[in-house]
Amino acid sequence: MSLKDNLSVLVVDDMSTSRGIIMMALEEIGIKKVDFRTDGTEALKMLSAQPVHLVISDYNMPGLDGLHLLKALRQNRTTQRIGFILVSGKIDQTIIDTGKALGMNNFIRKPFTTDQMRTCLQSVVGPL
């Protein structure tokens, strides 16, 4: 089995359209084990009980935003090694610097192409 077949990914985004675009790109890449949550708090509960290999999270969400979710994941022994990609339409240098300090593995700006998502993923998990 290839990495694409085994890689488990959680998409966290409160907007159904954005979530759908991310999940469609993952499907086009050939990643089969994809789940989603609509907010950071729900994602954190799920990940504490059932960790995945990679989280792709929107930055701007009500309640627990992407960076706060990342911080919580890195503080929990069960989830601290999960790969983390931040997604946003407006990523500035402060967000990037904060994310890197918290242990973000990569980021991608919206809108993105499937090829850009593949490149972003491969920088975190290796060749797909």
C-alpha positions as CSV (number, residue, x, y, z in Angstrom):
1,M,0.0,0.0,0.0
2,S,1.2,3.5,-0.8
3,L,1.4,6.5,1.5
4,K,-1.8,7.8,-0.1
5,D,-3.7,4.7,1.0
6,N,-2.5,4.8,4.6
7,L,-2.3,8.6,5.3
8,S,-5.1,9.7,7.6
9,V,-6.1,13.4,7.3
10,L,-8.5,15.6,9.3
11,V,-9.8,18.7,7.7
12,V,-10.9,21.4,10.1
13,D,-12.9,24.3,8.6
14,D,-16.2,25.9,9.7
15,M,-17.1,26.9,6.1
16,S,-18.6,24.1,4.1
17,T,-17.4,25.5,0.7
18,S,-13.8,25.8,1.8
19,R,-13.9,22.4,3.5
20,G,-15.3,20.9,0.3
21,I,-12.5,22.4,-1.8
22,I,-9.8,21.0,0.5
23,M,-11.4,17.6,0.6
24,M,-11.9,17.6,-3.2
25,A,-8.2,18.4,-3.7
26,L,-7.2,15.5,-1.3
27,E,-9.5,13.2,-3.3
28,E,-7.9,14.3,-6.6
29,I,-4.5,13.6,-5.1
30,G,-5.7,10.1,-4.1
31,I,-5.8,10.4,-0.3
32,K,-8.5,8.1,0.9
33,K,-8.7,8.4,4.7
34,V,-10.1,11.9,5.1
35,D,-12.4,13.1,7.9
36,F,-13.6,16.5,8.9
37,R,-14.7,18.6,11.8
38,T,-16.4,22.0,11.6
39,D,-14.6,23.7,14.5
40,G,-11.3,23.5,16.5
41,T,-12.9,22.4,19.7
42,E,-14.6,19.4,18.1
43,A,-11.4,18.6,16.3
44,L,-9.3,18.6,19.4
45,K,-11.7,16.2,21.2
46,M,-11.6,13.8,18.2
47,L,-7.9,14.0,17.9
48,S,-7.2,13.4,21.5
49,A,-9.2,10.1,21.3
50,Q,-8.2,9.1,17.7
51,P,-5.1,10.9,16.4
52,V,-4.5,11.2,12.6
53,H,-1.3,11.7,10.6
54,L,-2.1,15.2,9.4
55,V,-4.4,18.0,10.2
56,I,-5.3,20.6,7.6
57,S,-7.0,23.5,9.5
58,D,-8.4,26.8,8.5
59,Y,-7.0,29.8,10.4
60,N,-10.1,31.8,10.9
61,M,-12.7,29.9,12.8
62,P,-15.0,31.0,15.7
63,G,-13.9,29.8,19.1
64,L,-10.7,27.8,18.7
65,D,-9.0,29.1,15.6
66,G,-6.3,27.3,13.6
67,L,-3.4,28.6,15.7
68,H,-5.1,27.9,19.0
69,L,-5.9,24.4,17.8
70,L,-2.2,23.9,16.8
71,K,-1.1,25.1,20.2
72,A,-3.4,22.7,22.0
73,L,-2.3,19.8,19.8
74,R,1.4,20.5,20.5
75,Q,0.7,20.7,24.3
76,N,-0.9,17.2,24.4
77,R,1.4,14.2,24.4
78,T,-1.0,12.1,22.3
79,T,-1.3,14.7,19.5
80,Q,2.0,16.7,19.7
81,R,3.5,14.9,16.7
82,I,0.6,15.2,14.3
83,G,1.5,17.1,11.1
84,F,-0.2,20.4,10.8
85,I,-1.0,22.6,7.7
86,L,-2.7,26.0,8.2
87,V,-5.0,27.2,5.5
88,S,-6.1,30.8,5.1
89,G,-7.0,33.4,2.5
90,K,-5.0,36.0,4.3
91,I,-1.8,34.7,5.8
92,D,0.6,37.5,6.9
93,Q,4.1,37.2,8.3
94,T,2.9,37.4,11.9
95,I,0.6,34.4,11.4
96,I,3.4,32.5,9.7
97,D,5.9,33.3,12.5
98,T,3.4,32.4,15.2
99,G,2.5,29.2,13.5
100,K,6.2,28.2,13.1
101,A,6.9,29.0,16.7
102,L,4.0,26.7,17.7
103,G,5.2,23.9,15.4
104,M,3.2,24.4,12.2
105,N,4.6,22.1,9.5
106,N,3.4,24.2,6.5
107,F,0.7,26.6,5.3
108,I,-1.2,27.2,2.1
109,R,-3.0,30.3,0.9
110,K,-6.6,30.1,-0.5
111,P,-7.3,29.9,-3.3
112,F,-5.0,27.0,-4.2
113,T,-4.8,24.4,-7.0
114,T,-4.6,20.6,-6.4
115,D,-0.9,20.7,-7.5
116,Q,-0.2,23.4,-4.9
117,M,-1.9,21.3,-2.2
118,R,0.1,18.2,-3.3
119,T,3.4,20.2,-3.0
120,C,2.3,21.5,0.4
121,L,1.4,18.0,1.6
122,Q,4.6,16.4,0.3
123,S,6.7,19.0,2.2
124,V,5.2,17.5,5.3
125,V,4.7,13.8,4.7
126,G,7.0,13.0,1.8
127,P,6.4,11.9,-1.8
128,L,2.8,10.8,-2.5
